[in-house]
Amino acid sequence: MATINYRLQKIASDLFIKYDSNERKYIAEKVENIKLKLNAYFGSEIKEILVFGSFKRDTILPRRFDERSDIDILIVFNNADKEYTPETYRTKLKRFAENKYSRSTVVKDHPSVVLELNRIKFDLVPSRLYDFIFLKKYQIPDKSGSWIDTDPWGFSKKLTDANIRYDNMVKPMVRLFKRWNSSSGYIFSSYELENIIAGVNFYGDNYEAGFLYAINQISSSGLSGLATQKVNTLKSNGKWIKEYLDRNNQEKAIEVVCRILSVKQ
């Protein structure tokens, strides 16, 4: 008989975009295509192009499980500290995308320009770089129209360190809860949820114990009424899982897990 631990592990694996999958190959191909077109279009205006975010961290979900899955691409412009406003660079990127991908959907969505190719979204984020002797500081647009500091790899290191510390438990847990989030109407942003799970202590846990413990670490503080209700429903379902496990009813526990994650049993 299948156990809840095995079922959670299998779901977390299904939520990973495999390295040899057509989806990952397509994404990698499009990223390289975008880089080539950016360099050809802007030439010496561009200093560097970096892929970051959940795709780089292996916490992005396949498109069929999360319609908001996107690929973050940081476009660092030369002399951006001396020339134009952040909005000017977003406009430049929008014109680039409309010119080079005229049949695709292109929209501004702070702080990026979103280019959608075959239902996969690529977030083109303009950036400027302060490169000092002992400090390399990237900045991206903020909501007021100015620049704000960002660290493209800081959180990735935090997540990777936590994943290593807890025997490769953290990234699979991130994917499981991102699936709950996407099927619940996106209560949290992708980054907010990843940050919550990265801060959970999974010491000594298997998938079953880790999943149940992480449910209790998700707070509804500051959320809207509907979002709070969905978090409370998650916690209630977590209690039902424990109740069924106490009764040694793995089948019913798995049924609740699949209901939480909106996947087939």
FENQUI-V282904 format. One line per field, one symbol per residue. burial: b if it has 16 or more other ideal C-beta (glycine too) atoms within 10 Angstrom, else e. A space follows every 50 residues. Layout:
# FENQUI-V282904
burial=???
This chain:
# FENQUI-V282904
burial=eebbbebbbebbeebbbeeeeebbeebeebbeebbeebeebbeebeeebb bbbbbebbbbbbbebbeebbbbbbbbbbebeeeeebeebbebbbebbeeb beeeebeeeebbbbbebeeebbbbbbbbbeeeeeeeebbbbeeeeebeeb ebeebbeebbebbeebeebbbbbbbbbbbbbbbbeebbebeebbebbbeb ebeebbbbebbbbbbeebebeeeeeebeebbeebeebbebbeebbeeeeb eebbbbbeebbebee
